[in-house]
Amino acid sequence: MPRIAEARQPAEPTSADQKDRYQRILKAASKLGAEHGLERMQMNDVAKEAGVAIATLYRYFPSKTDLFVGVLHSQIQRLGETPAVVSTGTHADAVADILIAAGHRMLVRPQLATAMLQANNAAQLKGGREYTEANAAFHRVLLDALGVGVGAAEDQDFRMVRIVEQTWYGVLVSVLNGVITMEQADEDVRLAALLLLGPRYDQGDRA
């Protein structure tokens, strides 16, 4: 009976040259994903655009799902390093400001945003390093905005940011599908943050 190959975990770049190739791949995927979306984009085209061998691309990103989760992860990392908005309001406002700003940046390129969200959904089923790191990075940004921080976060805090994160993803999908406008999305995100986070983080109910 033929042996069934196990899913391989993506390699992690360590040297300066590897990190440079890795970033070129993400940049190429962002460009081509914005033009063609997840399904129509070809991995060979990404390798050519990035100036790397196809084997190098697959070493770091075994599938298009891994690749676009990597693109999402890179955007989240930039969000954490340079917050787009410094809120002067409540903790719920701070989280809403971050999510709204991030949503606006993503939706500038709708096909790329759709590709990242599709990849993120698919990655939930198999996990993997890119998905785990992307999730952890996003949760860290939100916990910091809540004034908690990862080190002091309790199980309830992680559940709260997961719920807010999934709500935000759902709102973005509604915009991409033409169900609601960007203005309505902003109002929905702010209301969700107020209702979900306000009682615990702004009204002293966090025990």
JOFEN-V46156 format. One line per field, one symbol per residue. phi: phi as a letter, one per 20 degrees, with the letter a starting at -180 (. if undefined). psi: psi as a letter, one per 40 degrees, with the letter a starting at -180 (. if undefined). burial: I if it has 16 or more other ideal C-beta (glycine too) atoms within 10 Angstrom, else O. Layout:
phi: ???
psi: ???
burial: ???
//
This chain:
phi: .ffefefefffdfcfffffffgffffffffffffecmffefdfgfffffemcffffgffecfbffgffffffgffffffffcgfcdfdeeffffffffffffffffffcgfffffffffffffgfdmofgfffffffffffffffemdnffdfdgfffffffffgfffgfffffffemfceffffgfffffffffedgfedddmefd
psi: hihhhihhiiihididdddddddddddddddddddeaddehhdddddddefiidddddddgeiddddddddddddddddddghdhhieaiddddddddddddddddedgddddddddddddddddebidddddddddddddddddefdiddeiiddddddddddddddddddddddeediidddddddddddddddddddeeefeh.
burial: OOOOOOOOOIOOIOOOOOOOIIOIIIOIIIIIIIOOIIOOIOIOIIIOOIOIOOOIIIIIIIIIIIIIIIIIIIIIOOIOOOIOOOOOOIIIIIIIIIIIOIIOOIIOIOIIIIIIIIIIOIIOOOOIOIIOIIIOIIIIIIIIIIOIOOOOIOOOIOOIIOOIIOIIIOIIIOIIOOOOOOOOIIOIIIOIIIOIIOOIIIOOOIO
//
